[in-house]
Amino acid sequence: MKQIDAQEKLDVAGVDPRSYSMGTLPKDESYVVEQSAGGWAVYYSERGLRTELREFLDEEAALDAFVTAVLSDPTTRINFGLPKPD
């Protein structure tokens, strides 16, 4: 998976862009995927701390884990907490 593919999956799922950082500076209280010294890092950024840090050697594996993490969290959706239409 490439970043454009990951972006498309998140867009189709209705993920709020404020809930993640991909290729940009990490936002607070968001999922992050970024290139690191040893390869790629995926984590949740909260108050400047990196929680649930996972490291990968290649971008594809990191993006797969990143998308899975973001999509498994229902609070990342734009319509989270709104009543479902009938």
PEVENMO-V237361 format. One record per backbone hydrogen bond with DSSP energy under -1.0 kcal/mol. CO is the residue of the C=O (numbers start at 1). NH is the residue of the N-H. E is the energy in kcal/mol with one decimal. If there is no record, write none. Layout:
co=CO nh=NH e=E
co=CO nh=NH e=E
//
This chain:
co=2 nh=6 e=-2.3
co=3 nh=7 e=-2.8
co=4 nh=8 e=-2.0
co=5 nh=9 e=-2.2
co=6 nh=10 e=-2.3
co=7 nh=11 e=-2.5
co=8 nh=12 e=-2.7
co=9 nh=13 e=-1.7
co=10 nh=15 e=-2.5
co=11 nh=14 e=-1.4
co=14 nh=78 e=-3.0
co=16 nh=19 e=-2.4
co=19 nh=31 e=-2.5
co=21 nh=33 e=-1.9
co=30 nh=45 e=-3.3
co=31 nh=21 e=-2.8
co=32 nh=43 e=-2.0
co=33 nh=23 e=-1.1
co=34 nh=41 e=-3.2
co=39 nh=36 e=-2.5
co=40 nh=56 e=-2.9
co=41 nh=34 e=-2.3
co=42 nh=54 e=-2.7
co=43 nh=32 e=-3.1
co=44 nh=51 e=-3.0
co=45 nh=29 e=-1.3
co=45 nh=30 e=-1.4
co=46 nh=49 e=-2.0
co=49 nh=46 e=-2.3
co=51 nh=44 e=-3.0
co=54 nh=42 e=-2.7
co=56 nh=40 e=-2.9
co=58 nh=62 e=-1.7
co=59 nh=63 e=-2.9
co=60 nh=64 e=-2.2
co=61 nh=65 e=-2.1
co=62 nh=66 e=-2.5
co=63 nh=67 e=-2.7
co=64 nh=68 e=-2.1
co=65 nh=69 e=-2.3
co=66 nh=70 e=-2.6
co=67 nh=71 e=-2.7
co=68 nh=72 e=-1.6
co=70 nh=73 e=-1.1
co=73 nh=76 e=-1.9
co=74 nh=77 e=-1.3
co=76 nh=16 e=-3.8
co=77 nh=80 e=-1.5
co=79 nh=82 e=-2.0
//
